[in-house]
Amino acid sequence: MVFGVIPKEHSFLMWLRSWERPIPPATEAELTGGKKRKRPDFTCNILDRYAVCTEEFEIMFHIECKCLGALRSPSWNFNQNYVEKGIKRFDCTAHEYGKRAVSGMMVGYIISMAPAEILDEVNSYQTRHCSHNPAIECELVEEKVGQYRQQLTRKNTQPEVFKLTHLWVDLTNIQTCVS
């Protein structure tokens, strides 16, 4: 776990980062069942010392990471998994990523294909698997980094209105060293 520094004008806030941390309960009603095995890749927690209720004391910002690109095998489709094992987790009762938060993030590692082709495929899978989600819209940040925004209206996780940011990093021309 890593602590973060908040600017002086927001001194009542503090954030913590952790990796693959389960989503903890915030109320007594959430103590049963549990989601121990449902862990986003990264979690940044914002603590508000002046929160008026326990549900608002700790808000989690969840980040889920997936590879993007061409089909590697008939049983493993990166772009389909980005939707089914990524985006969908922000609005399903089994995972509850982004619970009590107004936003979250998906990080996509592009390992093959052009970003425009991936975007078309991902939006096509969304139409099939989460038809209530709007298409992801593109905003190029830099040559190798794309930022995409999506305003969701969630059906299974609160709050209902949720902003999902997609950060895609193009790793297609990165050379790796193998020793």
Contact map, one row per residue, 1 for C-alpha under 8 A:
11100000000000011110000000000000000000000000000000000000000000000000000000000000000000000000000000000000000000000000000000000000000000000000000000000000000000000000000000000000000
11110000000000011100000000000000000000000000000000000000000000000000000000000000000000000000000000000000000000000000000000000000000000000000000000000000000000000000000000000000000
11111000000001111000000000000000000000000000000000000000000000000000000000000000000000000000000000000000000000000000000000000000000000000000000000000000000000000000000000000000000
01111100000001111000000000000000000000000000000000000000000000000000000000000000000000000000000000000000000000000000000000000000000000000000000000000000000000000000000000000000000
00111110000001100000000000000000000000000000000000000000000000000000000000000000000000000000000000000000000000000000000000000000000000000000000000000000000000000000000000000000000
00011111011011100000000000000000000000000000000000000000000000000000000000000000000000000000000000000000000000000000000000000000000000000000000000000000000000000000000000000000000
00001111111000000000000000000000000000000000000000000000000000000000000000000000000000000000000000000000000000000000000000000000000000000000000000000000000000000000000000000000000
00000111111000000000000000000000000000000000000000000000000000000000000000000000000000000000000000000000000000000000000000000000000000000000000000000000000000000000000000000000000
00000011111000000000000000000000000000000000000000000000000000000000000000000000000000000000000000000000000000000000000000000000000000000000000000000000000000000000000000000000000
00000111111110000000000000000000000000000000000000000000000000000000000000000000000000000000000000000000000000000000000000000000000000000000000000000000000000000000000000000000000
00000111111111000000000000000000000000000000000000000000000000000000000000000000000000000000000000000000000000000000000000000000000000000000000000000000000000000000000000000000000
00000000011111000000000000000000000000000000000111000000000000000000000000000000000000000000000000000000000000000000000000000000000000000000000000000000000000000000000000000000000
00000100011111100000000000000000000000000000011110000000000000000000000000000000000000000000000000000000000000000000000000000000000000000000000000000000000000000000000000000000000
00111100001111110000000000000000000000000000011100000000000000000000000000000000000000000000000000000000000000000000000000000000000000000000000000000000000000000000000000000000000
00111100000011111000000000000000000000000001111000000000000000000000000000000000000000000000000000000000000000000000000000000000000000000000000000000000000000000000000000000000000
11110000000001111100000000000000000000000001110000000000000000000000000000000000000000000000000000000000000000000000000000000000000000000000000000000000000000000000000000000000000
11110000000000111110000000000000000000000111100000000000000000000000000000000000000000000000000000000000000000000000000000000000000000000000000000000000000000000000000000000000000
11000000000000011111100000000000000000000111000000000000000000000000000000000000000000000000000000000000000000000000000000000000000000000000000000000000000000000000000000000000000
10000000000000001111100000000000000000011110000000000000000000000000000000000000000000000000000000000000000000000000000000000000000000000000000000000000000000000000000000000000000
00000000000000000111110000000000000000111110000000000000000000000000000000000000000000000000000000000000000000000000000000000000000000000000000000000000000000000000000000000000000
00000000000000000111111000000000000000111110000000000000000000000000000000000000000000000000000000000000000000000000000000000000000000000000000000000000000000000000000000000000000
00000000000000000001111100000000001111110000000000000000000000000000000000000000000000000000000000000000000000000000000000000000000000000000000000000000000000000000000000000000000
00000000000000000000111110000000001101100000000000000000000000000000000000000000000000000000000010000000000000000000000000000000000000000000000000000000000000000000000000000000000
00000000000000000000011111000000000000000000000000000000000000000000000000000000000000000000000000000000000000000000000000000000000000000000000000000000000000000000000000000000000
00000000000000000000001111110110010000000000000000000000000000000000000000000000000000000000000000000000000000000000000000000000000000000000000000000000000000000000000000000000000
00000000000000000000000111110100000000000000000000000110000000000000000000000000000000000000000000000000000000000000000000000000000000000000000000000000000000000000000000000000000
00000000000000000000000011111110000000000000000000000110000000000000000000000000000000000000000000000000000000000000000000000000000000000000000000000000000000000000000000000000000
00000000000000000000000011111110000000000000000000000000000000000000000000000000000000000000000000000000000000000000000000000000000000000000000000000000000000000000000000000000000
00000000000000000000000000111111000000000000000000000000000000000000000000000000000000000000000000000000000000000000000000000000000000000000000000000000000000000000000000000000000
00000000000000000000000011111111110000000000000000000000000000000000000000000000000000000000000000000000000000000000000000000000000000000000000000000000000000000000000000000000000
00000000000000000000000010111111110000000000000000000000000000000000000000000000000000000000000000000000000000000000000000000000000000000000000000000000000000000000000000000000000
00000000000000000000000000001111110000000000000000000000000000000000000000000000000000000000000000000000000000000000000000000000000000000000000000000000000000000000000000000000000
00000000000000000000000000000111111000000000000000000000000000000000000000000000000000000000000000000000000000000000000000000000000000000000000000000000000000000000000000000000000
00000000000000000000000010000111111100000000000000000000000000000000000000000000000000000000000000000000000000000000000000000000000000000000000000000000000000000000000000000000000
00000000000000000000011000000000111111000000000000000000000000000000000000000000000000000000011000000000000000000000000000000000000000000000000000000000000000000000000000000000000
00000000000000000000011000000000011111100000000000000000000000000000000000000000000000000000000000000000000000000000000000000000000000000000000000000000000000000000000000000000000
00000000000000000000010000000000001111100000000000000000000000000000000000000000000000000000000000000000000000000000000000000000000000000000000000000000000000000000000000000000000
00000000000000000000011000000000001111110000000000000000000000000000000000000000000000000000011000000000000000000000000000000000000000000000000000000000000000000000000000000000000
00000000000000000001111000000000000111111000000000000000000000000000000000000000000000000000001000000000000000000000000000000000000000000000000000000000000000000000000000000000000
00000000000000000011110000000000000001111110000000000000000001110000000000000000000000000000000010000000000000000000000000000000000000000000000000000000000000000000000000000000000
00000000000000000011100000000000000000111110000000000000000001111000000000000000000000000000000000000000000000000000000000000000000000000000000000000000000000000000000000000000000
00000000000000001111100000000000000000011111000000000000000001110000000000000000000000000000000000000000000000000000000000000000000000000000000000000000000000000000000000000000000
00000000000000001111100000000000000000011111100000000000000111100000000000000000000000000000000000000000000000000000000000000000000000000000000000000000000000000000000000000000000
00000000000000111100000000000000000000000111110000000000000111000000000000000000000000000000000000000000000000000000000000000000000000000000000000000000000000000000000000000000000
00000000000000111000000000000000000000000011111000000000011110000000000000000000000000000000000000000000000000000000000000000000000000000000000000000000000000000000000000000000000
00000000000011110000000000000000000000000001111100000000011110000000000000000000000000000000000000000000000000000000000000000000000000000000000000000000000000000000000000000000000
00000000000011100000000000000000000000000000111110000000111000000000000000000000000000000000000000000000000000000000000000000000000000000000000000000000000000000000000000000000000
00000000000111000000000000000000000000000000011111100001110000000000000000000000000000000000000000000000000000000000000000000000000000000000000000000000000000000000000000000000000
00000000000110000000000000000000000000000000001111100000100000000000000000000000000000000000000000000000000000000000000000000000000000000000000000000000000000000000000000000000000
00000000000100000000000000000000000000000000000111110000100000000000000000000000000000000000000000000000000000000000000000000000000000000000000000000000000000000000000000000000000
00000000000000000000000000000000000000000000000111111101100000000000000000000000000000000000000000000000000000000000000000000000000000000000000000000000000000000000000000000000000
00000000000000000000000000000000000000000000000001111101100000000000000000000000000000000000000000000000000000000000000000000000000000000000000000000000000000000000000000000000000
00000000000000000000000000000000000000000000000000111111100000000000000000000000000000000000000000000000000000000000000000000000000000000000000000000000000000000000000000000000000
00000000000000000000000001100000000000000000000000111111110000000000000000000000000000000000000000000000000000000000000000000000000000000000000000000000000000000000000000000000000
00000000000000000000000001100000000000000000000000001111111000000000000000000000000000000000000000010000000000000000000000000000000000000000000000000000000000000000000000000000000
00000000000000000000000000000000000000000000000100111111111000000000000000000000000000000000000000010000000000000000000000000000000000000000000000000000000000000000000000000000000
00000000000000000000000000000000000000000000001111111111111000000000000000000000000000000000000000000000000000000000000000000000000000000000000000000000000000000000000000000000000
00000000000000000000000000000000000000000000111100000111111100000000000000000000000000000000000000000000000000000000000000000000000000000000000000000000000000000000000000000000000
00000000000000000000000000000000000000000000111000000011111110000000000000000000000000000000000000011000000000000000000000000000000000000000000000000000000000000000000000000000000
00000000000000000000000000000000000000000011110000000000011111000000000000000000000000000000000001111000000000000000000000000000000000000000000000000000000000000000000000000000000
00000000000000000000000000000000000000000011110000000000001111100000000000000000000000000000000001001011100000000000000000000000000000000000000000000000000000000000000000000000000
00000000000000000000000000000000000000011111000000000000000111110000000000000000000000000000000011000001100000000000000000000000000000000000000000000000000000000000000000000000000
00000000000000000000000000000000000000011110000000000000000011111000000000000000000000000000000000000001111000000000000000000000000000000000000000000000000000000000000000000000000
00000000000000000000000000000000000000011100000000000000000001111100000000000000000001000000000000000000111000000000000000000000000000000000000000000000000000000000000000000000000
00000000000000000000000000000000000000001000000000000000000000111110000000000000000001000000000000000000011110000000000000000000000000000000000000000000000000000000000000000000000
00000000000000000000000000000000000000000000000000000000000000011111000000000100110001000000000000000000011110000000000000000000000000000000000000000000000000000000000000000000000
00000000000000000000000000000000000000000000000000000000000000001111100000000110010000000000000000000000000111100000000000000000000000000000000000000000000000000000000000000000000
00000000000000000000000000000000000000000000000000000000000000000111110000000110010000000000000000000000000111110000010000000000000000000000000000000000000000000000000000000000000
00000000000000000000000000000000000000000000000000000000000000000011111000000110000000000000000000000000000001111000010000000000000000000000000000000000000000000000000000000000000
00000000000000000000000000000000000000000000000000000000000000000001111100001110000000000000000000000000000000011000000000000000000000000000000000000000000000000000000000000000000
00000000000000000000000000000000000000000000000000000000000000000000111111011110000000000000000000000000000000000000000000000000000000000000000000000000000000000000000000000000000
00000000000000000000000000000000000000000000000000000000000000000000011111011100000000000000000000000000000000000000000000000000000000000000000000000000000000000000000000000000000
00000000000000000000000000000000000000000000000000000000000000000000001111111000000000000000000000000000000000000000000000000000000000000000000000000000000000000000000000000000000
00000000000000000000000000000000000000000000000000000000000000000000001111111000000000000000000000000000000000000000000000000000000000000000000000000000000000000000000000000000000
00000000000000000000000000000000000000000000000000000000000000000000000011111000000000000000000000000000000000000000000000000000000000000000000000000000000000000000000000000000000
00000000000000000000000000000000000000000000000000000000000000000000001111111100100000000000000000000000000000000000000000000000000000000000000000000000000000000000000000000000000
00000000000000000000000000000000000000000000000000000000000000000000011111111111100000000000000000000000000000000000000000000000000000000000000000000000000000000000000000000000000
00000000000000000000000000000000000000000000000000000000000000000111111100011111110000000000000000000000000000000000000000000000000000000000000000000000000000000000000000000000000
00000000000000000000000000000000000000000000000000000000000000000011111000001111111000000000000000000000000000000000010011001000000000000000000000000000000000000000000000000000000
00000000000000000000000000000000000000000000000000000000000000000000000000001111111100000000000000000000000000000000000011001000000000000000000000000000000000000000000000000000000
00000000000000000000000000000000000000000000000000000000000000000100000000011111111111000000000000000000000000000000000000000000000000000000000000000000000000000000000000000000000
00000000000000000000000000000000000000000000000000000000000000000111000000000111111111100000000000000000000100000000000001000000000000000000000000000000000000000000000000000000000
00000000000000000000000000000000000000000000000000000000000000000000000000000011111111110000000000000000000000000000000001001100100000000000000000000000000000000000000000000000000
00000000000000000000000000000000000000000000000000000000000000000000000000000001111111111000000000000000000000000000000000000000100000000000000000000000000000000000000000000000000
00000000000000000000000000000000000000000000000000000000000000000000000000000000111111111000000000000000000000000000000000000000000000000000000000000000000000000000000000000000000
00000000000000000000000000000000000000000000000000000000000000011100000000000000111111111100000000000000010000000000000000000000000000000000000000000000000000000000000000000000000
00000000000000000000000000000000000000000000000000000000000000000000000000000000011111111110000000000000010000000000000000000000000000000000000000000000000000000000000000000000000
00000000000000000000000000000000000000000000000000000000000000000000000000000000001111111111000000000000000000000000000000000000010000000000000000000000000000000000000000000000000
00000000000000000000000000000000000000000000000000000000000000000000000000000000000111111111011110000000000000000000000000000000000000000000000000000000000000000000000000000000000
00000000000000000000000000000000000000000000000000000000000000000000000000000000000001111111001111100001000000000000000000000000000000000000000000000000000010000000000000000000000
00000000000000000000000000000000000000000000000000000000000000000000000000000000000000111111101110000000000000000000000000000000000000000000000000000000011110000000000000000000000
00000000000000000000000000000000000000000000000000000000000000000000000000000000000000011111111110000000000000000000000000000000000000000000000000000000000110000000000000000000000
00000000000000000000000000000000000000000000000000000000000000000000000000000000000000000011111100000000000000000000000000000000000000000000000000000000000110000000000000000000000
00000000000000000000000000000000001001000000000000000000000000000000000000000000000000001001111100000000000000000000000000000000000000000000000000000000000000000000000000000000000
00000000000000000000000000000000001001100000000000000000000000000000000000000000000000001111111110000000000000000000000000000000000000000000000000000000000000000000000000000000000
00000000000000000000000000000000000000000000000000000000000000000000000000000000000000001111111111100000000000000000000000000000000000000000000000000000000010000000000000000000000
00000000000000000000001000000000000000010000000000000000000001000000000000000000000000001111001111100001000000000000000000000000000000000000000000000000000000000000000000000000000
00000000000000000000000000000000000000000000000000000000000111000000000000000000000000000100000111111111000000000000000000000000000000000000000000000000000010000000000000000000000
00000000000000000000000000000000000000000000000000000000000100000000000000000000000000000100000111111000000000000000000000000000000000000000000000000000000011100000000000000000000
00000000000000000000000000000000000000000000000000000011001100000000000000000000000000000000000001111100000000000000000000000000000000000000000000000000000001100000000000000000000
00000000000000000000000000000000000000000000000000000000001110000000000000000000000000000000000001111111000000000000000000000000000000000000000000000000000001100100000000000000000
00000000000000000000000000000000000000000000000000000000000000000000000000000000000000000000000001011111000000000000000000000000000000000000000000000000000000101110000000000000000
00000000000000000000000000000000000000000000000000000000000010000000000000000000000000000000000001001111100000000000000000000000000000000000000000000000000000000111100000000000000
00000000000000000000000000000000000000000000000000000000000011100000000000000000000000000100000011001111110000000000000000000000000000000000000000000000000000000111100000000000000
00000000000000000000000000000000000000000000000000000000000011110000000000000000000000000000000000000011111000000000000000000000000000000000000000000000000000000001111000000000000
00000000000000000000000000000000000000000000000000000000000000111100000000000000000001100000000000000001111100000000000000000000000000000000000000000000000000000001111000000000000
00000000000000000000000000000000000000000000000000000000000000111100000000000000000000000000000000000000111110000000000000000000000000000000000000000000000000000000011110000000000
00000000000000000000000000000000000000000000000000000000000000001111000000000000010000000000000000000000011111000000000000000000000000000000000000000000000000000000011110000000000
00000000000000000000000000000000000000000000000000000000000000001111000000000000000000000000000000000000001111100000000000000000000000000000000000000000000000000000000111100000000
00000000000000000000000000000000000000000000000000000000000000000011100000000000000000000000000000000000000111111010000000000000000000000000000000000000000000000000000111110000000
00000000000000000000000000000000000000000000000000000000000000000011100000000000000000000000000000000000000011111000000000000000000000000000000000000000000000000000000001110000000
00000000000000000000000000000000000000000000000000000000000000000001110000000000000000000000000000000000000001111100000000000000000000000000000000000000000000000000000000110000000
00000000000000000000000000000000000000000000000000000000000000000000110000000000000000000000000000000000000001111110110000000000000000000000000000000000000000000000000000000000000
00000000000000000000000000000000000000000000000000000000000000000000000000000000000000000000000000000000000000011111110000000000000000000000000000000000000000000000000000000000000
00000000000000000000000000000000000000000000000000000000000000000000000000000000000000000000000000000000000001001111111000000000000000000000000000000000000000000000000000000000000
00000000000000000000000000000000000000000000000000000000000000000000000000000000000000000000000000000000000000000111111100000000000000000000000000000000000000000000000000000000000
00000000000000000000000000000000000000000000000000000000000000000000000000000000000000000000000000000000000000001111111110000000000000000000000000000000000000000000000000000000000
00000000000000000000000000000000000000000000000000000000000000000001100000000010000000000000000000000000000000001111111111000000000000000000000000000000000000000000000000000000000
00000000000000000000000000000000000000000000000000000000000000000000000000000000000000000000000000000000000000000011111111100000000000010000000000000000000000000000000000000000000
00000000000000000000000000000000000000000000000000000000000000000000000000000000000000000000000000000000000000000001111111110000000000000000000000000000000000000000000000000000000
00000000000000000000000000000000000000000000000000000000000000000000000000000011000000000000000000000000000000000000111111111000000000000000000000000000000000000000000000000000000
00000000000000000000000000000000000000000000000000000000000000000000000000000011011000000000000000000000000000000000011111111100000000000000000000000000000000000000000000000000000
00000000000000000000000000000000000000000000000000000000000000000000000000000000000000000000000000000000000000000000001111111110000000110000000000000000000000000000000000000000000
00000000000000000000000000000000000000000000000000000000000000000000000000000000000000000000000000000000000000000000000111111111000000000000000000000000000000000000000000000000000
00000000000000000000000000000000000000000000000000000000000000000000000000000011001000000000000000000000000000000000000011111111110000000000000000000000000000000000000000000000000
00000000000000000000000000000000000000000000000000000000000000000000000000000000001000000000000000000000000000000000000001111111111010100000000000000000000000000000000000000000000
00000000000000000000000000000000000000000000000000000000000000000000000000000000000000000000000000000000000000000000000000111111111110000000000000000000000000000000000000000000000
00000000000000000000000000000000000000000000000000000000000000000000000000000000000000000000000000000000000000000000000000011111111000000000000000000000000000000000000000000000000
00000000000000000000000000000000000000000000000000000000000000000000000000000000001100000000000000000000000000000000000000001111111000000000000000000000000000000000000000000000000
00000000000000000000000000000000000000000000000000000000000000000000000000000000000000010000000000000000000000000000000000001111111110000000000000000000000000000000000000000000000
00000000000000000000000000000000000000000000000000000000000000000000000000000000000000000000000000000000000000000000000000000111111111000000000000000000000000000000000000000000000
00000000000000000000000000000000000000000000000000000000000000000000000000000000000000000000000000000000000000000000000000000010011111000000000000000000100000000000000000000000000
00000000000000000000000000000000000000000000000000000000000000000000000000000000000000000000000000000000000000000000000000000110011111100000000000000001100000000000000000000000000
00000000000000000000000000000000000000000000000000000000000000000000000000000000000000000000000000000000000000000000000000000000001111110000000000000111000000000000000000000000000
00000000000000000000000000000000000000000000000000000000000000000000000000000000000000000000000000000000000000000000000000100100000011111000000000000100000000000000000000000000000
00000000000000000000000000000000000000000000000000000000000000000000000000000000000000000000000000000000000000000000001000100000000001111100000000011100000000000000000000000000000
00000000000000000000000000000000000000000000000000000000000000000000000000000000000000000000000000000000000000000000000000000000000000111110000000011100000000000000000000000000000
00000000000000000000000000000000000000000000000000000000000000000000000000000000000000000000000000000000000000000000000000000000000000011111000001111000000000000000000000000000000
00000000000000000000000000000000000000000000000000000000000000000000000000000000000000000000000000000000000000000000000000000000000000001111100001111000000000000000000000000000000
00000000000000000000000000000000000000000000000000000000000000000000000000000000000000000000000000000000000000000000000000000000000000000111111011110000000000000000000000000000000
00000000000000000000000000000000000000000000000000000000000000000000000000000000000000000000000000000000000000000000000000000000000000000011111011100000000000000000000000000000000
00000000000000000000000000000000000000000000000000000000000000000000000000000000000000000000000000000000000000000000000000000000000000000001111111000000000000000000000000000000000
00000000000000000000000000000000000000000000000000000000000000000000000000000000000000000000000000000000000000000000000000000000000000000001111111000000000000000000000000000000000
00000000000000000000000000000000000000000000000000000000000000000000000000000000000000000000000000000000000000000000000000000000000000000000011111000000000000000000000011100000000
00000000000000000000000000000000000000000000000000000000000000000000000000000000000000000000000000000000000000000000000000000000000000000001111111100000000000000000001111000000000
00000000000000000000000000000000000000000000000000000000000000000000000000000000000000000000000000000000000000000000000000000000000000000111111111110000000000000000011110000000000
00000000000000000000000000000000000000000000000000000000000000000000000000000000000000000000000000000000000000000000000000000000000000000111100011111000000000000000111100000000000
00000000000000000000000000000000000000000000000000000000000000000000000000000000000000000000000000000000000000000000000000000000000000011111000001111100000000000000111100000000000
00000000000000000000000000000000000000000000000000000000000000000000000000000000000000000000000000000000000000000000000000000000000000011110000000111110000000000011110000000000000
00000000000000000000000000000000000000000000000000000000000000000000000000000000000000000000000000000000000000000000000000000000000001111000000000011111000000000011110000000000000
00000000000000000000000000000000000000000000000000000000000000000000000000000000000000000000000000000000000000000000000000000000000001000000000000001111100000001111000000000000000
00000000000000000000000000000000000000000000000000000000000000000000000000000000000000000000000000000000000000000000000000000000000011000000000000000111110000011111000000000000000
00000000000000000000000000000000000000000000000000000000000000000000000000000000000000000000000000000000000000000000000000000000000110000000000000000011111000011100000000000000000
00000000000000000000000000000000000000000000000000000000000000000000000000000000000000000010000000000000000000000000000000000000000000000000000000000001111111111100000000000000000
00000000000000000000000000000000000000000000000000000000000000000000000000000000000000000010000000000000000000000000000000000000000000000000000000000000111110010000000000000000000
00000000000000000000000000000000000000000000000000000000000000000000000000000000000000000011100000000000000000000000000000000000000000000000000000000000011111010000000000000000000
00000000000000000000000000000000000000000000000000000000000000000000000000000000000000000111100101100000000000000000000000000000000000000000000000000000011111110000000000000000000
00000000000000000000000000000000000000000000000000000000000000000000000000000000000000000000000000111000000000000000000000000000000000000000000000000000010111111000000000000000000
00000000000000000000000000000000000000000000000000000000000000000000000000000000000000000000000000111100000000000000000000000000000000000000000000000000010011111100000000000000000
00000000000000000000000000000000000000000000000000000000000000000000000000000000000000000000000000000000000000000000000000000000000000000000000000000001111111111100000000000000000
00000000000000000000000000000000000000000000000000000000000000000000000000000000000000000000000000000100000000000000000000000000000000000000000000000011110001111110000000000000000
00000000000000000000000000000000000000000000000000000000000000000000000000000000000000000000000000001111000000000000000000000000000000000000000000000011110000111111000000000000000
00000000000000000000000000000000000000000000000000000000000000000000000000000000000000000000000000000111000000000000000000000000000000000000000000001111000000001111100000000000000
00000000000000000000000000000000000000000000000000000000000000000000000000000000000000000000000000000011110000000000000000000000000000000000000000001111000000000111110000000000000
00000000000000000000000000000000000000000000000000000000000000000000000000000000000000000000000000000011110000000000000000000000000000000000000000111100000000000011111000000000000
00000000000000000000000000000000000000000000000000000000000000000000000000000000000000000000000000000000111100000000000000000000000000000000000001111100000000000001111100000000000
00000000000000000000000000000000000000000000000000000000000000000000000000000000000000000000000000000000111100000000000000000000000000000000000011110000000000000000111110000000000
00000000000000000000000000000000000000000000000000000000000000000000000000000000000000000000000000000000001111000000000000000000000000000000000011110000000000000000011111000000000
00000000000000000000000000000000000000000000000000000000000000000000000000000000000000000000000000000000001111000000000000000000000000000000000111000000000000000000001111100000000
00000000000000000000000000000000000000000000000000000000000000000000000000000000000000000000000000000000000011100000000000000000000000000000000110000000000000000000000111111000000
00000000000000000000000000000000000000000000000000000000000000000000000000000000000000000000000000000000000011110000000000000000000000000000000100000000000000000000000011111100000
00000000000000000000000000000000000000000000000000000000000000000000000000000000000000000000000000000000000001110000000000000000000000000000000000000000000000000000000001111100000
00000000000000000000000000000000000000000000000000000000000000000000000000000000000000000000000000000000000000000000000000000000000000000000000000000000000000000000000001111110000
00000000000000000000000000000000000000000000000000000000000000000000000000000000000000000000000000000000000000000000000000000000000000000000000000000000000000000000000000111111000
00000000000000000000000000000000000000000000000000000000000000000000000000000000000000000000000000000000000000000000000000000000000000000000000000000000000000000000000000001111100
00000000000000000000000000000000000000000000000000000000000000000000000000000000000000000000000000000000000000000000000000000000000000000000000000000000000000000000000000000111110
00000000000000000000000000000000000000000000000000000000000000000000000000000000000000000000000000000000000000000000000000000000000000000000000000000000000000000000000000000011111
00000000000000000000000000000000000000000000000000000000000000000000000000000000000000000000000000000000000000000000000000000000000000000000000000000000000000000000000000000001111
00000000000000000000000000000000000000000000000000000000000000000000000000000000000000000000000000000000000000000000000000000000000000000000000000000000000000000000000000000000111
